[in-house]
Amino acid sequence: MYLRPSIIIVIVTGALAFIVPLFADIYLFSVITTILIWMMMGQAWNLLSGFTGQISFGHAMFLGIGAYTSMILVNELNLDMLLSLLIGGLFAVIFSLPIGLLIFRLRGPYFALGTLAFAEILLIVARNLKSVTNGGEGIMLANTPTLLGFEIESKAEYFYVALILAAIITYFCYYLMRTKTGYSFIAIRENQDAAEAMGINSTKVKSIALFTSSFLAGVGGAFYGLYNKFIDPDMTLTVTMSVEMIFVTIAGGIGTILGPVIGSTILISLQEYLKSAPAFEAYSSLYLIVYGLLIMIIVVYLPGGIVDGIKKLIGLFKKEGDKT
């Protein structure tokens, strides 16, 4: 019996919402919520870079804009979380408008370097624009956020919000990639010149991909800021944040919907395990070397990501089954 992906997403989301609170403590809620946040960010990056082929090294700028927007709105106006998330995404889109105009003339590594340059400029501005960002001192969440009138304060409550957001974003990306617009993304990725010869307006299609991707990253960043209750430029706008989005997507399977889901689950869980492993207690940063080596192994031996590896494994079992 074949189940539609929308039904599968609802079933999995419902199962997690019911099962996780039965055995989770504060730490586990924190780990799972972090996984869900990077799942959202991975899906956002994947739309532009995985499906459309426009590799971005600066997606942290959209995360940061969303985070600062939501924190300021909740602190200054005590705005509902839903509106704060949406406005955070909208501000990220507004910021992406001039970026699209300036760098969509570039291709390949030049486009990637262009996004990195914009992200670094924004990082410098955030560190120095103390009237808005409070500079390196950061912004602390002063009010308890409310979602449709309900206060969101505990780790469990943030987990439920993150789970719903991740499910919505994942389904949205799945649905979008099965529309004419989604197929245009893939056409641009495969061969931009051929796509243009077929009548596809590459600038328009890439702009839609950028705006959609930046909106989702802004929403994810807005939630990230409220969840952490504190943000500063180094938590939100550094290249490390962009690289994390790239890692979870490539490790899971770039250009697939399941890629960011599997990649974030495995890599964030691995990160947390290595951080707390007794072998690395004396050297707190040593886990990064092991983490980096494992990512390199995935990239070298599974260039299509874990999703592709699973598909190959299933195909191998089917061949063995056919032989018997």
C-alpha positions as CSV (number, residue, x, y, z in Angstrom):
1,M,0.0,0.0,0.0
2,Y,1.4,3.4,-1.0
3,L,1.0,6.3,1.3
4,R,1.2,9.9,0.1
5,P,4.1,11.9,1.5
6,S,1.7,14.4,3.1
7,I,0.2,11.5,5.1
8,I,3.6,10.2,6.0
9,I,4.7,13.6,7.3
10,V,1.5,13.9,9.4
11,I,2.0,10.4,10.8
12,V,5.6,10.9,11.6
13,T,5.0,14.3,13.1
14,G,2.1,13.0,15.3
15,A,4.2,10.0,16.4
16,L,7.1,12.2,17.5
17,A,4.8,14.6,19.3
18,F,3.3,11.7,21.2
19,I,6.4,9.5,21.8
20,V,9.2,12.0,22.5
21,P,7.6,13.6,25.6
22,L,7.2,10.1,27.2
23,F,10.9,9.7,27.7
24,A,12.6,13.0,27.0
25,D,14.2,15.2,29.7
26,I,15.3,18.8,29.3
27,Y,18.6,17.8,27.6
28,L,16.9,15.5,25.1
29,F,14.2,18.1,24.3
30,S,17.1,20.5,23.6
31,V,18.9,18.1,21.3
32,I,15.8,17.2,19.3
33,T,14.8,20.8,18.9
34,T,18.3,21.7,17.7
35,I,17.9,18.8,15.1
36,L,14.6,20.3,14.0
37,I,16.1,23.8,13.6
38,W,18.9,22.6,11.4
39,M,16.3,20.5,9.5
40,M,14.5,23.8,8.6
41,M,17.8,25.5,7.8
42,G,18.9,22.6,5.6
43,Q,15.7,22.6,3.7
44,A,16.0,26.4,3.1
45,W,19.6,26.1,1.8
46,N,18.7,23.0,-0.3
47,L,16.0,24.9,-2.3
48,L,18.5,27.4,-3.6
49,S,21.7,25.3,-3.7
50,G,20.6,21.7,-4.0
51,F,17.6,22.0,-6.3
52,T,18.5,25.1,-8.2
53,G,22.3,24.6,-8.2
54,Q,23.1,28.1,-6.9
55,I,25.6,27.3,-4.1
56,S,25.4,29.7,-1.3
57,F,28.1,30.2,1.4
58,G,26.3,33.0,3.0
59,H,22.9,31.7,4.1
60,A,23.7,32.6,7.7
61,M,22.8,36.2,6.8
62,F,19.1,35.2,6.4
63,L,19.2,33.2,9.6
64,G,20.7,36.2,11.4
65,I,18.1,38.7,10.0
66,G,15.3,36.5,11.0
67,A,16.8,36.0,14.5
68,Y,17.3,39.7,15.2
69,T,13.9,40.6,13.7
70,S,12.0,38.2,16.0
71,M,14.0,39.1,19.1
72,I,13.4,42.9,18.6
73,L,9.7,42.4,17.8
74,V,9.1,40.3,20.9
75,N,11.2,42.5,23.1
76,E,9.9,45.9,21.9
77,L,6.3,45.1,20.8
78,N,5.6,41.8,22.6
79,L,4.4,40.5,19.2
80,D,2.9,37.0,18.9
81,M,5.5,34.4,17.9
82,L,3.6,33.5,14.7
83,L,3.8,37.1,13.5
84,S,7.4,37.4,14.6
85,L,8.4,34.3,12.6
86,L,6.6,35.5,9.5
87,I,8.0,39.0,9.7
88,G,11.5,37.6,10.3
89,G,11.1,35.6,7.1
90,L,9.7,38.7,5.2
91,F,12.7,40.8,6.3
92,A,15.1,38.1,5.1
93,V,13.3,38.2,1.7
94,I,13.6,42.0,1.6
95,F,17.3,41.8,2.3
96,S,17.7,39.2,-0.5
97,L,16.2,41.5,-3.2
98,P,19.3,43.6,-3.8
99,I,21.5,40.5,-3.4
100,G,19.6,38.8,-6.3
101,L,20.0,41.8,-8.5
102,L,23.7,42.1,-7.9
103,I,24.9,38.5,-7.9
104,F,22.6,36.5,-10.2
105,R,24.8,37.7,-13.1
106,L,27.5,35.5,-11.5
107,R,27.8,31.7,-11.9
108,G,29.5,28.8,-10.2
109,P,32.1,29.7,-7.6
110,Y,31.7,33.4,-8.2
111,F,28.1,33.3,-7.1
112,A,29.1,31.3,-4.0
113,L,31.8,33.9,-3.1
114,G,29.3,36.7,-3.7
115,T,27.0,35.3,-1.1
116,L,29.9,34.8,1.3
117,A,30.9,38.5,0.8
118,F,27.4,39.7,1.6
119,A,27.3,37.6,4.7
120,E,30.6,38.9,5.9
121,I,29.6,42.5,5.3
122,L,26.4,42.0,7.3
123,L,28.4,40.4,10.1
124,I,30.7,43.5,10.3
125,V,27.6,45.7,10.3
126,A,25.9,43.7,13.1
127,R,29.0,43.9,15.2
128,N,29.2,47.7,14.9
129,L,25.5,48.8,14.7
130,K,25.0,48.8,18.4
131,S,21.8,50.8,18.2
132,V,20.0,47.9,16.5
133,T,22.0,44.7,17.4
134,N,23.7,45.8,20.6
135,G,27.0,44.8,19.0
136,G,29.0,42.0,20.5
137,E,27.0,42.2,23.7
138,G,24.1,40.7,22.0
139,I,20.4,40.8,22.7
140,M,18.7,38.9,25.5
141,L,15.0,37.9,25.2
142,A,13.2,40.1,27.7
143,N,9.6,38.9,27.3
144,T,8.1,35.4,27.2
145,P,6.9,34.7,23.6
146,T,3.3,33.8,23.1
147,L,1.9,31.7,20.2
148,L,-1.8,32.4,19.5
149,G,-2.2,33.5,23.1
150,F,-0.3,30.6,24.7
151,E,3.0,31.3,26.4
152,I,6.0,29.4,25.0
153,E,8.6,29.0,27.7
154,S,9.6,25.4,28.4
155,K,11.8,23.2,26.3
156,A,8.9,20.9,25.7
157,E,6.8,23.7,24.3
158,Y,9.6,24.9,22.0
159,F,9.9,21.3,20.8
160,Y,6.3,21.2,19.7
161,V,6.6,24.5,17.9
162,A,9.8,23.3,16.2
163,L,8.3,20.0,15.2
164,I,5.3,21.7,13.5
165,L,7.5,24.2,11.8
166,A,9.9,21.6,10.5
167,A,7.0,19.5,9.2
168,I,5.4,22.4,7.4
169,I,8.7,23.5,5.8
170,T,9.5,20.0,4.7
171,Y,6.1,19.5,3.2
172,F,6.2,22.9,1.5
173,C,9.5,22.0,-0.1
174,Y,8.2,18.6,-1.2
175,Y,5.1,20.2,-2.7
176,L,7.0,23.1,-4.4
177,M,9.4,20.7,-6.1
178,R,6.5,18.9,-7.8
179,T,5.2,22.1,-9.4
180,K,6.2,23.7,-12.6
181,T,8.4,26.1,-10.6
182,G,10.2,23.2,-8.9
183,Y,10.9,21.6,-12.3
184,S,12.3,24.9,-13.5
185,F,14.7,25.0,-10.5
186,I,16.0,21.5,-11.5
187,A,16.3,22.6,-15.2
188,I,18.4,25.6,-14.2
189,R,20.6,23.4,-12.1
190,E,21.2,20.8,-14.8
191,N,21.9,23.2,-17.7
192,Q,21.1,26.9,-17.5
193,D,21.8,27.5,-21.2
194,A,19.5,24.7,-22.3
195,A,16.8,25.8,-19.9
196,E,16.9,29.3,-21.3
197,A,16.7,27.9,-24.8
198,M,13.5,26.1,-23.8
199,G,12.0,29.5,-22.8
200,I,12.7,29.4,-19.0
201,N,13.6,32.9,-17.6
202,S,16.6,31.9,-15.5
203,T,16.8,35.2,-13.7
204,K,13.2,35.0,-12.6
205,V,13.4,31.3,-11.6
206,K,16.6,31.9,-9.6
207,S,15.1,34.9,-7.9
208,I,12.0,32.8,-6.9
209,A,14.4,30.2,-5.5
210,L,16.4,32.8,-3.6
211,F,13.3,34.6,-2.2
212,T,11.7,31.3,-1.1
213,S,14.9,30.0,0.4
214,S,15.6,33.3,2.3
215,F,12.1,33.3,3.6
216,L,12.4,29.8,5.0
217,A,15.8,30.6,6.5
218,G,14.5,33.8,8.0
219,V,11.6,31.9,9.6
220,G,14.0,29.2,10.9
221,G,16.4,31.9,12.2
222,A,13.5,33.8,13.9
223,F,12.6,30.6,15.8
224,Y,16.3,29.9,16.5
225,G,16.7,33.4,18.2
226,L,13.6,33.0,20.4
227,Y,14.5,29.4,21.3
228,N,18.0,30.4,22.4
229,K,16.7,33.5,24.3
230,F,20.0,35.2,23.4
231,I,21.7,36.1,20.2
232,D,24.8,37.9,19.1
233,P,26.5,38.3,15.7
234,D,28.8,35.3,16.3
235,M,25.8,33.0,17.1
236,T,23.9,33.9,13.9
237,L,25.9,35.5,11.1
238,T,29.3,33.7,10.9
239,V,30.3,31.4,8.1
240,T,30.2,28.5,10.6
241,M,26.4,28.8,10.6
242,S,26.3,28.6,6.8
243,V,28.6,25.7,6.7
244,E,26.4,23.8,9.2
245,M,23.5,24.1,6.8
246,I,25.7,22.9,3.9
247,F,27.0,19.9,6.0
248,V,23.6,18.6,7.1
249,T,22.3,18.8,3.5
250,I,25.3,17.3,1.7
251,A,25.7,14.6,4.3
252,G,22.1,13.6,4.1
253,G,21.7,14.0,0.3
254,I,21.8,17.3,-1.6
255,G,18.9,17.9,-3.9
256,T,16.6,15.6,-2.0
257,I,13.8,16.3,0.5
258,L,15.0,13.6,2.9
259,G,18.6,14.8,2.8
260,P,18.3,17.6,5.4
261,V,16.0,15.4,7.5
262,I,18.5,12.5,7.7
263,G,21.6,14.7,7.7
264,S,20.5,17.0,10.6
265,T,19.3,14.0,12.6
266,I,22.6,12.1,12.2
267,L,25.1,15.0,12.3
268,I,23.5,16.9,15.2
269,S,23.1,13.7,17.3
270,L,26.7,12.9,16.5
271,Q,27.9,16.4,17.5
272,E,26.1,16.1,20.8
273,Y,27.5,12.6,21.5
274,L,31.1,13.7,20.7
275,K,30.8,16.8,22.9
276,S,29.8,14.7,25.9
277,A,32.1,11.7,25.2
278,P,34.6,11.1,28.1
279,A,37.4,10.8,25.6
280,F,37.1,14.4,24.6
281,E,36.5,16.0,28.1
282,A,40.2,17.0,28.5
283,Y,40.2,18.6,25.0
284,S,36.9,20.3,24.5
285,S,37.5,21.1,20.8
286,L,39.0,17.8,19.8
287,Y,35.5,16.4,18.8
288,L,35.5,18.9,15.9
289,I,38.4,17.0,14.3
290,V,36.5,13.7,14.6
291,Y,33.3,15.3,13.4
292,G,35.1,16.8,10.4
293,L,36.8,13.5,9.5
294,L,33.4,11.7,9.5
295,I,31.9,14.3,7.2
296,M,34.8,13.9,4.8
297,I,34.3,10.2,4.8
298,I,30.6,10.7,3.9
299,V,31.5,13.1,1.1
300,V,34.2,10.9,-0.4
301,Y,32.5,7.5,-0.1
302,L,28.9,8.7,-0.4
303,P,28.9,11.7,-2.8
304,G,25.2,11.4,-3.1
305,G,24.8,11.5,0.6
306,I,23.3,9.1,3.0
307,V,20.0,9.0,1.1
308,D,21.8,7.8,-2.0
309,G,23.6,5.2,0.1
310,I,20.3,3.9,1.4
311,K,18.9,3.7,-2.1
312,K,21.9,1.7,-3.3
313,L,21.7,-0.6,-0.3
314,I,18.0,-1.2,-1.0
315,G,18.7,-1.8,-4.7
316,L,21.4,-4.3,-3.7
317,F,19.0,-6.2,-1.5
318,K,16.4,-6.3,-4.3
319,K,19.0,-7.8,-6.7
320,E,19.9,-10.4,-4.1
321,G,16.2,-11.2,-3.6
322,D,15.6,-11.5,-7.3
323,K,18.5,-14.0,-7.6
324,T,17.0,-16.2,-4.9
